[in-house]
Amino acid sequence: MYAKGKLRETRYWQLDFAPTFTGSEAEAGAQLAELLDQAVATRLVSDVPFGAFLSGGLDSSVVVALMAQHMTQPVKTFSIGFNEARYSELSDARRVAEHLHTEHHELIVDPDATRLIERLVWHLDEPFADSSALPTYLVSELAGQHVKMALSGDGGDEAFAGYDRYLRFLKLDHLGAAKAPLALALSITGRLLPGEVGFRLRRIAERLREPFPDSYLSGVALSRPQQLAALLGRPEQANYHALHALFTAQDRRPMLDRIVDADIHSYLLDDILVKLDRMSMAASIEGRAPLLDHRVVEFAVRLPVTMRVRDGRGKHLLRQVARRWLPSAVLDKPKQGFGIPLPEWFRASLGAMAEDIFASRAFRERGWVQATAVDSLLQSHRQRRADHAETLWQVLCLELWARRFVDRSAT
């Protein structure tokens, strides 16, 4: 703010988790339904053609259902999927599109789409290793053929505690003194079992041994400190200290509120919204996220934990409210993230591309990461001894960014 000849920096809004909502679940549901409807209606004010990204999950389906109530023409919806069935939600998106009578468009992505990595690096403008930027760009490009603005379901997982990792962490946190013997048992079993199963058990064991907040942060990170230390060759830099400021010992809120608050101020802000904004703009469309309307988020985070998480599932109240608009087949299906088949692709054409780049003189002379450690990760992954796809993607994106923005600026 500028006043009386002086410039003063102030926070114009801050998310407050208090006071906790004290009404009944029926009252909460009625209030949430009204807030959601207002949030979507506000974002439909536009002088250009618009539609929605539809994954088939709860959040985007709720947004499309509310759009349909405010529009006289069918909502234009856009979905993306893969030939690898466990990564594709196209059948779920089609079910929602048919139920809401939308004008539906979809695209199936094959491994050749990785040829777009260098273009993504250019648009992202900084080292950015969330591999879901690729499908976000492709669905934005698909939408851009028909509309100039699209609504998305981003923010629902943070506001309504929808991530599976929240539930996993809360379960681990409740183990208390049982953590140590369980970690030992999983570690021993993990060393005995071959391949990715053993690898995953060892990772869980490591997480059980870590103190909070590292026990949570390591579950969010793409790579663990030990792995980063090997890649960087500088163990002192392979830590989460910069993120520790998100947690304080004086914070006595429920554990769910603490980790949701941290995610909103880090993962949502620096990953999800960066990805949505830059990838949609790269396709010349505007992305809007009604579930991040400040009134919706303020209401959601003040709900009691039992209205957000119940019976081992997140988004309890949102799911109950959505039953007035969507069928049970959509609402009761297991959650599926917006990911890509990186593990499979790194064992096919993407792996060959990465191998060439990691073997190049430019990569090895740059010295930002230890080439021998990268070689070991790639070999282990391609031989199915472990899943290092996300870490390999990080290194690949960093090297391509360096070639585009560091090497070229020096010539």
N, C-alpha and C positions, 0 to 999 in steps of 0.2 A: 504494500500500500504506500502511496505517496501523499504526504500531508505536511504542510508547514515547512516545505523545503527539504524534507527528509524522507528517505526510502526505508520502509519497515517491512520485514518479511514475517508473515503470520500464516498459520494454518487455517484455511477457511472452513474445513469440515473434518471431523474425526469420528471414526466408527466407535460407538460405545456399546458394550455388551450388557450394560445395566440400564434400567432395572429389568429383572427377569419377568416375563409375561406370567400373570397369575390367574388368568381366566381359564375357562374349560377348553377342552380340545375342540368342541363344536364352535365355540366363540372364536378360537384361534383360526379354525378353518374358514369361517365366514369372512373374517378380516383379511386373511391371506388371499382368498379368491378375489376379493375386491381390489386389493393392492396389485395383484398380478394383472388383472384386467386393465387397470388404469395404466400400469407400466407399459403394456403392449400397445394400448390405444394411443398413448403419447408418442410412441416411436413409429406409428403409422402415418404421422404427418409428414408428407413428402410430395415434392413436385416432379418426381421421377418414378419410373416403374420400379416396383420392389417385390421381394419374395422372402424366402427363408431357407437357411441351411437345415436339413432334416437328417439326423443320424438314425432315428428310430428309437433313441433313448428317451428317458423321461423328460429331461429338460427341454430339448428342442421340440418334442411332441407337444408339450404344454404350450409353448410359444405359438406353434402353428395352430393348435386348437383355438386359442384365443384370437389369433389373427382371423381365422375363418368366421368367427362370430361378428367381426367388425367389417367384413368385406362383402361386397355384392358379387364379386367375381371370384372364381377359384384361386386359392393361394398358389403361387408358383413356388414349388419346393425343389431342392437340389440335394442329391445324395451321392456318396462315393463309396466304392467297395473294392474288394480284391478277390482274385481267384482262390486265395487261401481262405477257406471257409471260416476258420476261427478268428480271423481278423475282420470279417465283413459283416456289416449290419444291414445290408441291402434288403433282405427279406423283411426285417423289422420296419425299415423305412417305408417299404411298399405297403405293408399292412396299415401303417398310420395314414399314408397318403390315400389309400382306398377308403378308409374309414371317414376321413375328413374331405374326401372328394377334391383333392388338390390337382393342379396341373403339374405332374411329377416328371422330373428329369434326373437321370443317373448316369454315372460313368464308372466303368471297371478299370482299375489301375493295374498295369503289369510291371514287372521289374525294369523294363526299359525306361520307366518314368524317372529312374535315378539319373538319367542324362540331364535332368533339370537342376541338379544340385548346384552347379555353378551359377545358374540364374537365381536360385534362392539365396545363395550367399551374397550376391550383388544387391538384391532387394532388402535383405535383412541388415546389411551395412555394418554388422559387428559379428564377432564369433557367437553363434547361436546354435545350440546343439539339440533342440527339441525336434525329433524326427517327424512329429506330426505336423510340422510346418509344410511338409510336402503335400499331404492330402488336403490341408487347409488351402494351399495355393491352388490345387487342382479343382477343388469344389468351388472356389471363388472364380476361377477361370470359366468353369462350366456355367455358373450363375451369371457371369458377365456377358454371356451371349444372349441373355434374356432380360436382365434387370440392371439397375444401377445402384441398388441398395438391398441389403439382405439382413434379416434378423437372425440371431443365433441364440443358442441356449447356454452360452458361456456364463460362468459365475454360479450356476446352480449347485455344483459340487461343493464349492466353498461355503456358500450361504447356508445350505441345508445339510451339510455334513454328509456328502454323498460318496466320497472316495473310499474305496475298500481299505486303503492304508490306514484311515482313521480307525476303522473297526479292528484291524489287525493290531494296531498299536495299543488301543485300549485293552484288548485281550491280553497282550503281553504285559502291559503295565499292571494289570490286576493279578499277575502271577506272584508278585512279591518275592518272598524267599525261595520260591520254587524255581526261579529263573536259573540259578547257578547249576543245579543238577540237571535241569532240562537242557541247558546249553552244552553241558558236557556230553550228555547222551546223544544230542543231535550232531555234535562235532565228531564223535567217534563213528556214528552211523554214516555221516557224510563222507568220511575218509574211506569207509569200506565200500560204499556204493559208487559205481562208475558213472561217468558222464554228467549231464546237467542236473540229474536228481541229487547226486551227492554234492554238487556245487551249490545248489540252492539250500540244502540243509546246512552246509557250512556257513553260508551267509546269514541264515537265521540265527545260528549259534553265536556268531560274532555280534549280531545286533542285541541279543539277550545279555551279553556281557558289558555292553556300553552303558555309561551313565546318561541320564537325561540332561540336556536335550540332544546329545549326539545320537542316542538310540532312535530318536525320531528323524533327525536330519539325515542320517545315513539311509533311512528308508525312502526318503524323497530324492536323494542325490542319484545321479546316473552312475557315478563311480564312488567306490569307498576310499577312505583315506589311504589305506595300505596300497591300493591299486594306483592311486594318484601319486603316491610317493615313488613307486617304481617307475611310473611314466615320466615324472618330472626330474627324478634324480635329486630332489631337494625335499626331504621329508618334512622339514619345518613349514613348508608352504602347503602341504596337503592336509588341511584341516577345515573345520567349519566355524572357526572363531568369528569370522565376520557376521555370521548368522546368529551367534549367541546373544547378540543385543536384542533379538526378538523375544527372548525369554529372560525373566528376572526371577530371582528366588523369592521376591516379595509377592509375586503374583499368586493369589490364593483361589483363583477361579477354577472351575472344573477343568480337568485335563483336556477335554474336547474343545472347550472355548480357547484354551491357550494355543493349541496346535492349529485350530481354524484361523485364529487371529494372525498367527505367524504366516500361514499360507496366503492369507489375503494381502499381507504386506510384503510378500516376497514372490512366491510362485505365481499367484494370480497377476500381480502387478508387473513383474519382470519377465514373465514367460507367456502366460495365456493371452494377455491383452496385447503384448508386443506382437505375438504371432498373428492374432486376429487382425490387428490394424495393418501391419505391414504386408501380410499375404493378401488381404482383401484389396488394399490399395494397389498392390502390384498388378492385380487383375482389373484395376480401374472401377472398383465398386466400393461402397461404404458398408461397413459392418456395424450393426447396432446390437447391444446386449441388454434386453429389457429386464432380465433377472438380476442385473446389477443396478437397477434403479435404487437410489439410496434408501427410499422408503421400504422397499422389499427387503434389502439386506439388513437394515436396522431392525426390522420386525423379526426376520429369520434368526439372527444371532441372539436375540433376547428370548427365544423360545426355550423352555426347559429342555435339558438333554433328552429326556424321555419322549418329547414330541419330535425330536430330530432323529434319534436312533432308537429303534425298538426291534426286538426279535432278531437281532443280528444283522439289521439292515439300516442304512441311512435314509434320509429324506422321507421319514415316516409321514409327517403332516402334508408335505407337498404331494406325496403319492395318494394320500386319502382325498385331498382336495381334487386331484386330477381325475378321480373316478367319475366325476360328473361330466367329463368331456371325452375320456378315452377308455377303451376296452381293457379288461383285466389282462389279456394276453400281452399287451404293451406294458402295463404297469408292474406286472409280477415277474417279468423275465429277469434273469441275472444281469447285472451291470456289465457293460463292455466298454473299454476305453477307446479313444480315437487314435489308434496306433497303426503302424504299418508292419508288414512282415519282414522287418529288418533281419532277424536271425536267419531266415531262409535266404534272403537276398545276399547276405554276406557270405553265404555258402554257394552262391551262383555268380552271376555277372557282376554284382556290386563288389563281391570279394576279389574278383580279378582286377577290377578297376582300382580298388584300394591297394592291392598288392603292388601294382605298377607305381602308384603314387608314393607309397611308403618305401619303395626301393629306389626312388629317384634321388639324384645327387642333391637337388634343392632341398628335399625333405631332410636328408641325413646331415647336410651341412648347416641347416638352420639351427638344429640343436635345441629346439624348444621342448621336445619330448625325447625320451630315450628310444632310439630306433630299434634296439634289440628287444626292449620290453614290448613295443608295438608288434614286432614280428612274432613274438611268443604268443601274444593275445590272439592275433589273427590265425596263427596255426592251431592253437587250442580250440578256437571257435569253429574253424572249418572242419576239424576232426571230431566235432561234437563232444568234446570233453568238458565244455563249459559254454555259457552264453555270454559273450562279451560284445554283443552287437551294439549296445548303446555307447559303450566306451569307444569302440572303433569308429562309430559315427561322430563322436566328439572330436577325435583326432583328425578324421577326414575333413570335417567342416572347418576346423582350425587351420589346417594346411591350405585348403582352398581359399579361405579368407586371406591368409598371408600372401598367397600368390596374387590375389586380385588387388588387395589394398596396400600391401607392404612392398612387394617386389616391384609392382608396376609404378608405384609412386617414387621409387628410388631410381627409375630409369628415365 
